[in-house]
Amino acid sequence: MSDKKIKFEIEKENKNSIRYKEIPEDGMPPVIGSIYVQKWFAGTSKNIEVSIKKID
């Protein structure tokens, strides 16, 4: 199994969600790109981090 932590920064705020864009590692392409997080969870966070685990 392999774990990866991906960092994101705020890109755009919508009515009910916030779009975050991935901050890729130097010389590497993005793994996810952009994600939407609901405002009730994101709150006022300008940066977030997402963990991904490959199972097989």
PDBQT receptor file of N, H, CA, C and O in Angstrom, charges set to zero:
ATOM      1  N   MET A   1       0.825  -1.186   0.000  1.00  0.00    +0.000 N 
ATOM      2  CA  MET A   1       0.000   0.000   0.000  1.00  0.00    +0.000 C 
ATOM      3  C   MET A   1       0.868   1.247   0.000  1.00  0.00    +0.000 C 
ATOM      4  O   MET A   1       1.971   1.256   0.545  1.00  0.00    +0.000 OA
ATOM      5  N   SER A   2       0.354   2.289  -0.616  1.00  0.00    +0.000 N 
ATOM      6  H   SER A   2      -0.543   2.281  -1.059  1.00  0.00    +0.000 HD
ATOM      7  CA  SER A   2       1.101   3.523  -0.747  1.00  0.00    +0.000 C 
ATOM      8  C   SER A   2       0.219   4.706  -0.347  1.00  0.00    +0.000 C 
ATOM      9  O   SER A   2      -0.922   4.811  -0.798  1.00  0.00    +0.000 OA
ATOM     10  N   ASP A   3       0.733   5.579   0.481  1.00  0.00    +0.000 N 
ATOM     11  H   ASP A   3       1.659   5.494   0.847  1.00  0.00    +0.000 HD
ATOM     12  CA  ASP A   3      -0.003   6.774   0.909  1.00  0.00    +0.000 C 
ATOM     13  C   ASP A   3       0.631   8.007   0.298  1.00  0.00    +0.000 C 
ATOM     14  O   ASP A   3       1.849   8.071   0.132  1.00  0.00    +0.000 OA
ATOM     15  N   LYS A   4      -0.202   8.994  -0.038  1.00  0.00    +0.000 N 
ATOM     16  H   LYS A   4      -1.191   8.942   0.097  1.00  0.00    +0.000 HD
ATOM     17  CA  LYS A   4       0.295  10.251  -0.592  1.00  0.00    +0.000 C 
ATOM     18  C   LYS A   4      -0.530  11.390  -0.020  1.00  0.00    +0.000 C 
ATOM     19  O   LYS A   4      -1.758  11.313   0.010  1.00  0.00    +0.000 OA
ATOM     20  N   LYS A   5       0.124  12.432   0.428  1.00  0.00    +0.000 N 
ATOM     21  H   LYS A   5       1.122  12.495   0.404  1.00  0.00    +0.000 HD
ATOM     22  CA  LYS A   5      -0.553  13.632   0.908  1.00  0.00    +0.000 C 
ATOM     23  C   LYS A   5      -0.408  14.712  -0.155  1.00  0.00    +0.000 C 
ATOM     24  O   LYS A   5       0.695  15.005  -0.618  1.00  0.00    +0.000 OA
ATOM     25  N   ILE A   6      -1.542  15.299  -0.535  1.00  0.00    +0.000 N 
ATOM     26  H   ILE A   6      -2.438  15.060  -0.160  1.00  0.00    +0.000 HD
ATOM     27  CA  ILE A   6      -1.566  16.302  -1.591  1.00  0.00    +0.000 C 
ATOM     28  C   ILE A   6      -2.069  17.610  -1.010  1.00  0.00    +0.000 C 
ATOM     29  O   ILE A   6      -3.096  17.646  -0.332  1.00  0.00    +0.000 OA
ATOM     30  N   LYS A   7      -1.337  18.689  -1.279  1.00  0.00    +0.000 N 
ATOM     31  H   LYS A   7      -0.503  18.660  -1.829  1.00  0.00    +0.000 HD
ATOM     32  CA  LYS A   7      -1.686  20.002  -0.751  1.00  0.00    +0.000 C 
ATOM     33  C   LYS A   7      -2.481  20.800  -1.785  1.00  0.00    +0.000 C 
ATOM     34  O   LYS A   7      -2.235  20.714  -2.988  1.00  0.00    +0.000 OA
ATOM     35  N   PHE A   8      -3.433  21.573  -1.284  1.00  0.00    +0.000 N 
ATOM     36  H   PHE A   8      -3.632  21.644  -0.306  1.00  0.00    +0.000 HD
ATOM     37  CA  PHE A   8      -4.293  22.399  -2.123  1.00  0.00    +0.000 C 
ATOM     38  C   PHE A   8      -4.368  23.805  -1.561  1.00  0.00    +0.000 C 
ATOM     39  O   PHE A   8      -4.231  24.009  -0.355  1.00  0.00    +0.000 OA
ATOM     40  N   GLU A   9      -4.591  24.790  -2.453  1.00  0.00    +0.000 N 
ATOM     41  H   GLU A   9      -4.703  24.624  -3.433  1.00  0.00    +0.000 HD
ATOM     42  CA  GLU A   9      -4.818  26.169  -2.033  1.00  0.00    +0.000 C 
ATOM     43  C   GLU A   9      -6.113  26.653  -2.665  1.00  0.00    +0.000 C 
ATOM     44  O   GLU A   9      -6.524  26.161  -3.716  1.00  0.00    +0.000 OA
ATOM     45  N   ILE A  10      -6.752  27.622  -2.016  1.00  0.00    +0.000 N 
ATOM     46  H   ILE A  10      -6.417  28.021  -1.162  1.00  0.00    +0.000 HD
ATOM     47  CA  ILE A  10      -8.040  28.118  -2.485  1.00  0.00    +0.000 C 
ATOM     48  C   ILE A  10      -7.907  28.714  -3.880  1.00  0.00    +0.000 C 
ATOM     49  O   ILE A  10      -6.945  29.422  -4.180  1.00  0.00    +0.000 OA
ATOM     50  N   GLU A  11      -8.892  28.416  -4.731  1.00  0.00    +0.000 N 
ATOM     51  H   GLU A  11      -9.673  27.841  -4.487  1.00  0.00    +0.000 HD
ATOM     52  CA  GLU A  11      -8.893  28.919  -6.092  1.00  0.00    +0.000 C 
ATOM     53  C   GLU A  11     -10.108  29.812  -6.332  1.00  0.00    +0.000 C 
ATOM     54  O   GLU A  11      -9.983  30.895  -6.902  1.00  0.00    +0.000 OA
ATOM     55  N   LYS A  12     -11.289  29.353  -5.894  1.00  0.00    +0.000 N 
ATOM     56  H   LYS A  12     -11.391  28.473  -5.430  1.00  0.00    +0.000 HD
ATOM     57  CA  LYS A  12     -12.514  30.093  -6.155  1.00  0.00    +0.000 C 
ATOM     58  C   LYS A  12     -13.566  29.718  -5.124  1.00  0.00    +0.000 C 
ATOM     59  O   LYS A  12     -13.658  28.563  -4.706  1.00  0.00    +0.000 OA
ATOM     60  N   GLU A  13     -14.357  30.702  -4.718  1.00  0.00    +0.000 N 
ATOM     61  H   GLU A  13     -14.282  31.640  -5.057  1.00  0.00    +0.000 HD
ATOM     62  CA  GLU A  13     -15.435  30.458  -3.771  1.00  0.00    +0.000 C 
ATOM     63  C   GLU A  13     -16.770  30.547  -4.500  1.00  0.00    +0.000 C 
ATOM     64  O   GLU A  13     -17.043  31.529  -5.191  1.00  0.00    +0.000 OA
ATOM     65  N   ASN A  14     -17.598  29.521  -4.345  1.00  0.00    +0.000 N 
ATOM     66  H   ASN A  14     -17.376  28.723  -3.784  1.00  0.00    +0.000 HD
ATOM     67  CA  ASN A  14     -18.934  29.485  -4.925  1.00  0.00    +0.000 C 
ATOM     68  C   ASN A  14     -19.975  29.673  -3.826  1.00  0.00    +0.000 C 
ATOM     69  O   ASN A  14     -19.623  29.922  -2.673  1.00  0.00    +0.000 OA
ATOM     70  N   LYS A  15     -21.247  29.556  -4.176  1.00  0.00    +0.000 N 
ATOM     71  H   LYS A  15     -21.533  29.353  -5.112  1.00  0.00    +0.000 HD
ATOM     72  CA  LYS A  15     -22.325  29.769  -3.205  1.00  0.00    +0.000 C 
ATOM     73  C   LYS A  15     -22.217  28.818  -2.012  1.00  0.00    +0.000 C 
ATOM     74  O   LYS A  15     -22.259  29.261  -0.864  1.00  0.00    +0.000 OA
ATOM     75  N   ASN A  16     -22.078  27.516  -2.273  1.00  0.00    +0.000 N 
ATOM     76  H   ASN A  16     -22.044  27.156  -3.205  1.00  0.00    +0.000 HD
ATOM     77  CA  ASN A  16     -22.069  26.519  -1.201  1.00  0.00    +0.000 C 
ATOM     78  C   ASN A  16     -20.768  25.732  -1.080  1.00  0.00    +0.000 C 
ATOM     79  O   ASN A  16     -20.640  24.883  -0.197  1.00  0.00    +0.000 OA
ATOM     80  N   SER A  17     -19.805  26.003  -1.953  1.00  0.00    +0.000 N 
ATOM     81  H   SER A  17     -19.909  26.693  -2.670  1.00  0.00    +0.000 HD
ATOM     82  CA  SER A  17     -18.560  25.234  -1.920  1.00  0.00    +0.000 C 
ATOM     83  C   SER A  17     -17.366  26.123  -2.255  1.00  0.00    +0.000 C 
ATOM     84  O   SER A  17     -17.511  27.258  -2.709  1.00  0.00    +0.000 OA
ATOM     85  N   ILE A  18     -16.186  25.567  -2.013  1.00  0.00    +0.000 N 
ATOM     86  H   ILE A  18     -16.068  24.645  -1.644  1.00  0.00    +0.000 HD
ATOM     87  CA  ILE A  18     -14.935  26.246  -2.323  1.00  0.00    +0.000 C 
ATOM     88  C   ILE A  18     -14.125  25.318  -3.222  1.00  0.00    +0.000 C 
ATOM     89  O   ILE A  18     -13.981  24.131  -2.931  1.00  0.00    +0.000 OA
ATOM     90  N   ARG A  19     -13.599  25.864  -4.316  1.00  0.00    +0.000 N 
ATOM     91  H   ARG A  19     -13.716  26.829  -4.552  1.00  0.00    +0.000 HD
ATOM     92  CA  ARG A  19     -12.751  25.075  -5.215  1.00  0.00    +0.000 C 
ATOM     93  C   ARG A  19     -11.296  25.314  -4.821  1.00  0.00    +0.000 C 
ATOM     94  O   ARG A  19     -10.838  26.451  -4.709  1.00  0.00    +0.000 OA
ATOM     95  N   TYR A  20     -10.588  24.210  -4.616  1.00  0.00    +0.000 N 
ATOM     96  H   TYR A  20     -10.960  23.286  -4.707  1.00  0.00    +0.000 HD
ATOM     97  CA  TYR A  20      -9.171  24.251  -4.279  1.00  0.00    +0.000 C 
ATOM     98  C   TYR A  20      -8.380  23.676  -5.442  1.00  0.00    +0.000 C 
ATOM     99  O   TYR A  20      -8.799  22.699  -6.063  1.00  0.00    +0.000 OA
ATOM    100  N   LYS A  21      -7.225  24.289  -5.739  1.00  0.00    +0.000 N 
ATOM    101  H   LYS A  21      -6.885  25.082  -5.235  1.00  0.00    +0.000 HD
ATOM    102  CA  LYS A  21      -6.353  23.747  -6.791  1.00  0.00    +0.000 C 
ATOM    103  C   LYS A  21      -5.131  23.109  -6.142  1.00  0.00    +0.000 C 
ATOM    104  O   LYS A  21      -4.610  23.587  -5.134  1.00  0.00    +0.000 OA
ATOM    105  N   GLU A  22      -4.698  22.027  -6.748  1.00  0.00    +0.000 N 
ATOM    106  H   GLU A  22      -5.121  21.639  -7.567  1.00  0.00    +0.000 HD
ATOM    107  CA  GLU A  22      -3.566  21.270  -6.241  1.00  0.00    +0.000 C 
ATOM    108  C   GLU A  22      -2.268  22.053  -6.405  1.00  0.00    +0.000 C 
ATOM    109  O   GLU A  22      -2.076  22.755  -7.398  1.00  0.00    +0.000 OA
ATOM    110  N   ILE A  23      -1.394  21.928  -5.434  1.00  0.00    +0.000 N 
ATOM    111  H   ILE A  23      -1.551  21.358  -4.628  1.00  0.00    +0.000 HD
ATOM    112  CA  ILE A  23      -0.044  22.483  -5.516  1.00  0.00    +0.000 C 
ATOM    113  C   ILE A  23       0.863  21.290  -5.825  1.00  0.00    +0.000 C 
ATOM    114  O   ILE A  23       1.240  20.549  -4.917  1.00  0.00    +0.000 OA
ATOM    115  N   PRO A  24       1.216  21.099  -7.102  1.00  0.00    +0.000 N 
ATOM    116  CA  PRO A  24       2.014  19.909  -7.460  1.00  0.00    +0.000 C 
ATOM    117  C   PRO A  24       3.438  19.989  -6.912  1.00  0.00    +0.000 C 
ATOM    118  O   PRO A  24       3.979  21.073  -6.689  1.00  0.00    +0.000 OA
ATOM    119  N   GLU A  25       4.025  18.823  -6.703  1.00  0.00    +0.000 N 
ATOM    120  H   GLU A  25       3.586  17.943  -6.884  1.00  0.00    +0.000 HD
ATOM    121  CA  GLU A  25       5.424  18.759  -6.281  1.00  0.00    +0.000 C 
ATOM    122  C   GLU A  25       6.293  19.198  -7.446  1.00  0.00    +0.000 C 
ATOM    123  O   GLU A  25       5.885  19.083  -8.602  1.00  0.00    +0.000 OA
ATOM    124  N   ASP A  26       7.475  19.696  -7.157  1.00  0.00    +0.000 N 
ATOM    125  H   ASP A  26       7.806  19.789  -6.218  1.00  0.00    +0.000 HD
ATOM    126  CA  ASP A  26       8.381  20.193  -8.193  1.00  0.00    +0.000 C 
ATOM    127  C   ASP A  26       8.637  19.133  -9.266  1.00  0.00    +0.000 C 
ATOM    128  O   ASP A  26       9.029  18.006  -8.963  1.00  0.00    +0.000 OA
ATOM    129  N   GLY A  27       8.411  19.512 -10.516  1.00  0.00    +0.000 N 
ATOM    130  H   GLY A  27       8.093  20.428 -10.763  1.00  0.00    +0.000 HD
ATOM    131  CA  GLY A  27       8.681  18.640 -11.637  1.00  0.00    +0.000 C 
ATOM    132  C   GLY A  27       7.690  17.515 -11.859  1.00  0.00    +0.000 C 
ATOM    133  O   GLY A  27       7.895  16.678 -12.738  1.00  0.00    +0.000 OA
ATOM    134  N   MET A  28       6.620  17.480 -11.082  1.00  0.00    +0.000 N 
ATOM    135  H   MET A  28       6.454  18.161 -10.368  1.00  0.00    +0.000 HD
ATOM    136  CA  MET A  28       5.624  16.413 -11.203  1.00  0.00    +0.000 C 
ATOM    137  C   MET A  28       4.291  16.991 -11.679  1.00  0.00    +0.000 C 
ATOM    138  O   MET A  28       3.957  18.128 -11.343  1.00  0.00    +0.000 OA
ATOM    139  N   PRO A  29       3.528  16.222 -12.457  1.00  0.00    +0.000 N 
ATOM    140  CA  PRO A  29       2.200  16.679 -12.861  1.00  0.00    +0.000 C 
ATOM    141  C   PRO A  29       1.217  16.544 -11.695  1.00  0.00    +0.000 C 
ATOM    142  O   PRO A  29       1.481  15.793 -10.756  1.00  0.00    +0.000 OA
ATOM    143  N   PRO A  30       0.092  17.258 -11.740  1.00  0.00    +0.000 N 
ATOM    144  CA  PRO A  30      -0.911  17.128 -10.673  1.00  0.00    +0.000 C 
ATOM    145  C   PRO A  30      -1.457  15.700 -10.598  1.00  0.00    +0.000 C 
ATOM    146  O   PRO A  30      -1.575  15.019 -11.616  1.00  0.00    +0.000 OA
ATOM    147  N   VAL A  31      -1.782  15.262  -9.403  1.00  0.00    +0.000 N 
ATOM    148  H   VAL A  31      -1.685  15.815  -8.576  1.00  0.00    +0.000 HD
ATOM    149  CA  VAL A  31      -2.369  13.944  -9.187  1.00  0.00    +0.000 C 
ATOM    150  C   VAL A  31      -3.894  14.030  -9.300  1.00  0.00    +0.000 C 
ATOM    151  O   VAL A  31      -4.526  13.153  -9.889  1.00  0.00    +0.000 OA
ATOM    152  N   ILE A  32      -4.478  15.087  -8.735  1.00  0.00    +0.000 N 
ATOM    153  H   ILE A  32      -3.964  15.799  -8.257  1.00  0.00    +0.000 HD
ATOM    154  CA  ILE A  32      -5.931  15.247  -8.708  1.00  0.00    +0.000 C 
ATOM    155  C   ILE A  32      -6.382  16.452  -9.539  1.00  0.00    +0.000 C 
ATOM    156  O   ILE A  32      -7.361  16.351 -10.278  1.00  0.00    +0.000 OA
ATOM    157  N   GLY A  33      -5.708  17.552  -9.434  1.00  0.00    +0.000 N 
ATOM    158  H   GLY A  33      -4.913  17.634  -8.833  1.00  0.00    +0.000 HD
ATOM    159  CA  GLY A  33      -6.118  18.784 -10.118  1.00  0.00    +0.000 C 
ATOM    160  C   GLY A  33      -6.848  19.681  -9.150  1.00  0.00    +0.000 C 
ATOM    161  O   GLY A  33      -6.253  20.191  -8.200  1.00  0.00    +0.000 OA
ATOM    162  N   SER A  34      -8.137  19.879  -9.382  1.00  0.00    +0.000 N 
ATOM    163  H   SER A  34      -8.620  19.465 -10.154  1.00  0.00    +0.000 HD
ATOM    164  CA  SER A  34      -8.958  20.711  -8.505  1.00  0.00    +0.000 C 
ATOM    165  C   SER A  34     -10.020  19.868  -7.822  1.00  0.00    +0.000 C 
ATOM    166  O   SER A  34     -10.481  18.867  -8.370  1.00  0.00    +0.000 OA
ATOM    167  N   ILE A  35     -10.405  20.285  -6.615  1.00  0.00    +0.000 N 
ATOM    168  H   ILE A  35     -10.031  21.098  -6.170  1.00  0.00    +0.000 HD
ATOM    169  CA  ILE A  35     -11.491  19.618  -5.899  1.00  0.00    +0.000 C 
ATOM    170  C   ILE A  35     -12.415  20.665  -5.304  1.00  0.00    +0.000 C 
ATOM    171  O   ILE A  35     -12.013  21.800  -5.046  1.00  0.00    +0.000 OA
ATOM    172  N   TYR A  36     -13.652  20.266  -5.093  1.00  0.00    +0.000 N 
ATOM    173  H   TYR A  36     -13.979  19.345  -5.303  1.00  0.00    +0.000 HD
ATOM    174  CA  TYR A  36     -14.640  21.119  -4.433  1.00  0.00    +0.000 C 
ATOM    175  C   TYR A  36     -14.894  20.580  -3.038  1.00  0.00    +0.000 C 
ATOM    176  O   TYR A  36     -15.077  19.377  -2.849  1.00  0.00    +0.000 OA
ATOM    177  N   VAL A  37     -14.904  21.487  -2.050  1.00  0.00    +0.000 N 
ATOM    178  H   VAL A  37     -14.756  22.464  -2.204  1.00  0.00    +0.000 HD
ATOM    179  CA  VAL A  37     -15.193  21.127  -0.665  1.00  0.00    +0.000 C 
ATOM    180  C   VAL A  37     -16.341  22.022  -0.205  1.00  0.00    +0.000 C 
ATOM    181  O   VAL A  37     -16.334  23.230  -0.443  1.00  0.00    +0.000 OA
ATOM    182  N   GLN A  38     -17.314  21.423   0.450  1.00  0.00    +0.000 N 
ATOM    183  H   GLN A  38     -17.320  20.442   0.644  1.00  0.00    +0.000 HD
ATOM    184  CA  GLN A  38     -18.465  22.178   0.923  1.00  0.00    +0.000 C 
ATOM    185  C   GLN A  38     -18.038  23.194   1.988  1.00  0.00    +0.000 C 
ATOM    186  O   GLN A  38     -17.173  22.918   2.819  1.00  0.00    +0.000 OA
ATOM    187  N   LYS A  39     -18.670  24.384   1.941  1.00  0.00    +0.000 N 
ATOM    188  H   LYS A  39     -19.373  24.608   1.266  1.00  0.00    +0.000 HD
ATOM    189  CA  LYS A  39     -18.300  25.464   2.860  1.00  0.00    +0.000 C 
ATOM    190  C   LYS A  39     -18.509  25.088   4.322  1.00  0.00    +0.000 C 
ATOM    191  O   LYS A  39     -17.751  25.526   5.188  1.00  0.00    +0.000 OA
ATOM    192  N   TRP A  40     -19.533  24.279   4.607  1.00  0.00    +0.000 N 
ATOM    193  H   TRP A  40     -20.148  23.923   3.903  1.00  0.00    +0.000 HD
ATOM    194  CA  TRP A  40     -19.785  23.928   6.003  1.00  0.00    +0.000 C 
ATOM    195  C   TRP A  40     -18.600  23.181   6.605  1.00  0.00    +0.000 C 
ATOM    196  O   TRP A  40     -18.385  23.232   7.816  1.00  0.00    +0.000 OA
ATOM    197  N   PHE A  41     -17.823  22.479   5.758  1.00  0.00    +0.000 N 
ATOM    198  H   PHE A  41     -17.998  22.437   4.775  1.00  0.00    +0.000 HD
ATOM    199  CA  PHE A  41     -16.649  21.759   6.240  1.00  0.00    +0.000 C 
ATOM    200  C   PHE A  41     -15.382  22.602   6.127  1.00  0.00    +0.000 C 
ATOM    201  O   PHE A  41     -14.585  22.656   7.063  1.00  0.00    +0.000 OA
ATOM    202  N   ALA A  42     -15.197  23.254   4.994  1.00  0.00    +0.000 N 
ATOM    203  H   ALA A  42     -15.844  23.211   4.234  1.00  0.00    +0.000 HD
ATOM    204  CA  ALA A  42     -13.970  24.010   4.724  1.00  0.00    +0.000 C 
ATOM    205  C   ALA A  42     -13.834  25.230   5.627  1.00  0.00    +0.000 C 
ATOM    206  O   ALA A  42     -12.725  25.595   6.016  1.00  0.00    +0.000 OA
ATOM    207  N   GLY A  43     -14.956  25.860   5.961  1.00  0.00    +0.000 N 
ATOM    208  H   GLY A  43     -15.857  25.563   5.645  1.00  0.00    +0.000 HD
ATOM    209  CA  GLY A  43     -14.901  27.060   6.801  1.00  0.00    +0.000 C 
ATOM    210  C   GLY A  43     -14.101  28.154   6.114  1.00  0.00    +0.000 C 
ATOM    211  O   GLY A  43     -14.390  28.515   4.973  1.00  0.00    +0.000 OA
ATOM    212  N   THR A  44     -13.099  28.681   6.799  1.00  0.00    +0.000 N 
ATOM    213  H   THR A  44     -12.864  28.387   7.726  1.00  0.00    +0.000 HD
ATOM    214  CA  THR A  44     -12.283  29.767   6.249  1.00  0.00    +0.000 C 
ATOM    215  C   THR A  44     -10.880  29.297   5.852  1.00  0.00    +0.000 C 
ATOM    216  O   THR A  44      -9.971  30.114   5.704  1.00  0.00    +0.000 OA
ATOM    217  N   SER A  45     -10.705  27.997   5.681  1.00  0.00    +0.000 N 
ATOM    218  H   SER A  45     -11.443  27.333   5.801  1.00  0.00    +0.000 HD
ATOM    219  CA  SER A  45      -9.388  27.435   5.356  1.00  0.00    +0.000 C 
ATOM    220  C   SER A  45      -8.933  27.861   3.969  1.00  0.00    +0.000 C 
ATOM    221  O   SER A  45      -9.636  27.638   2.983  1.00  0.00    +0.000 OA
ATOM    222  N   LYS A  46      -7.766  28.470   3.893  1.00  0.00    +0.000 N 
ATOM    223  H   LYS A  46      -7.195  28.652   4.693  1.00  0.00    +0.000 HD
ATOM    224  CA  LYS A  46      -7.170  28.866   2.614  1.00  0.00    +0.000 C 
ATOM    225  C   LYS A  46      -6.373  27.717   1.996  1.00  0.00    +0.000 C 
ATOM    226  O   LYS A  46      -6.186  27.672   0.781  1.00  0.00    +0.000 OA
ATOM    227  N   ASN A  47      -5.912  26.805   2.820  1.00  0.00    +0.000 N 
ATOM    228  H   ASN A  47      -6.064  26.841   3.808  1.00  0.00    +0.000 HD
ATOM    229  CA  ASN A  47      -5.129  25.652   2.367  1.00  0.00    +0.000 C 
ATOM    230  C   ASN A  47      -5.678  24.390   3.019  1.00  0.00    +0.000 C 
ATOM    231  O   ASN A  47      -6.090  24.409   4.179  1.00  0.00    +0.000 OA
ATOM    232  N   ILE A  48      -5.680  23.286   2.261  1.00  0.00    +0.000 N 
ATOM    233  H   ILE A  48      -5.345  23.271   1.318  1.00  0.00    +0.000 HD
ATOM    234  CA  ILE A  48      -6.094  21.994   2.809  1.00  0.00    +0.000 C 
ATOM    235  C   ILE A  48      -5.114  20.932   2.325  1.00  0.00    +0.000 C 
ATOM    236  O   ILE A  48      -4.322  21.162   1.410  1.00  0.00    +0.000 OA
ATOM    237  N   GLU A  49      -5.184  19.767   2.959  1.00  0.00    +0.000 N 
ATOM    238  H   GLU A  49      -5.827  19.580   3.702  1.00  0.00    +0.000 HD
ATOM    239  CA  GLU A  49      -4.335  18.648   2.577  1.00  0.00    +0.000 C 
ATOM    240  C   GLU A  49      -5.220  17.397   2.519  1.00  0.00    +0.000 C 
ATOM    241  O   GLU A  49      -6.025  17.153   3.417  1.00  0.00    +0.000 OA
ATOM    242  N   VAL A  50      -5.059  16.614   1.455  1.00  0.00    +0.000 N 
ATOM    243  H   VAL A  50      -4.404  16.812   0.725  1.00  0.00    +0.000 HD
ATOM    244  CA  VAL A  50      -5.848  15.405   1.243  1.00  0.00    +0.000 C 
ATOM    245  C   VAL A  50      -4.892  14.223   1.197  1.00  0.00    +0.000 C 
ATOM    246  O   VAL A  50      -3.845  14.293   0.554  1.00  0.00    +0.000 OA
ATOM    247  N   SER A  51      -5.251  13.134   1.879  1.00  0.00    +0.000 N 
ATOM    248  H   SER A  51      -6.102  13.077   2.401  1.00  0.00    +0.000 HD
ATOM    249  CA  SER A  51      -4.455  11.899   1.852  1.00  0.00    +0.000 C 
ATOM    250  C   SER A  51      -5.128  10.892   0.946  1.00  0.00    +0.000 C 
ATOM    251  O   SER A  51      -6.346  10.717   0.994  1.00  0.00    +0.000 OA
ATOM    252  N   ILE A  52      -4.326  10.221   0.112  1.00  0.00    +0.000 N 
ATOM    253  H   ILE A  52      -3.336  10.363   0.074  1.00  0.00    +0.000 HD
ATOM    254  CA  ILE A  52      -4.819   9.176  -0.771  1.00  0.00    +0.000 C 
ATOM    255  C   ILE A  52      -4.041   7.899  -0.454  1.00  0.00    +0.000 C 
ATOM    256  O   ILE A  52      -2.820   7.926  -0.294  1.00  0.00    +0.000 OA
ATOM    257  N   LYS A  53      -4.757   6.792  -0.366  1.00  0.00    +0.000 N 
ATOM    258  H   LYS A  53      -5.748   6.770  -0.496  1.00  0.00    +0.000 HD
ATOM    259  CA  LYS A  53      -4.112   5.508  -0.114  1.00  0.00    +0.000 C 
ATOM    260  C   LYS A  53      -4.441   4.561  -1.270  1.00  0.00    +0.000 C 
ATOM    261  O   LYS A  53      -5.611   4.293  -1.545  1.00  0.00    +0.000 OA
ATOM    262  N   LYS A  54      -3.409   4.062  -1.940  1.00  0.00    +0.000 N 
ATOM    263  H   LYS A  54      -2.459   4.280  -1.716  1.00  0.00    +0.000 HD
ATOM    264  CA  LYS A  54      -3.599   3.042  -2.970  1.00  0.00    +0.000 C 
ATOM    265  C   LYS A  54      -3.663   1.696  -2.261  1.00  0.00    +0.000 C 
ATOM    266  O   LYS A  54      -2.763   1.343  -1.499  1.00  0.00    +0.000 OA
ATOM    267  N   ILE A  55      -4.727   0.952  -2.516  1.00  0.00    +0.000 N 
ATOM    268  H   ILE A  55      -5.457   1.238  -3.136  1.00  0.00    +0.000 HD
ATOM    269  CA  ILE A  55      -4.944  -0.308  -1.796  1.00  0.00    +0.000 C 
ATOM    270  C   ILE A  55      -4.342  -1.497  -2.512  1.00  0.00    +0.000 C 
ATOM    271  O   ILE A  55      -3.856  -2.415  -1.850  1.00  0.00    +0.000 OA
ATOM    272  N   ASP A  56      -4.352  -1.522  -3.831  1.00  0.00    +0.000 N 
ATOM    273  H   ASP A  56      -4.747  -0.777  -4.368  1.00  0.00    +0.000 HD
ATOM    274  CA  ASP A  56      -3.797  -2.689  -4.518  1.00  0.00    +0.000 C 
ATOM    275  C   ASP A  56      -2.607  -2.336  -5.367  1.00  0.00    +0.000 C 
ATOM    276  O   ASP A  56      -2.027  -3.211  -6.010  1.00  0.00    +0.000 OA
TER     277      ASP A  56
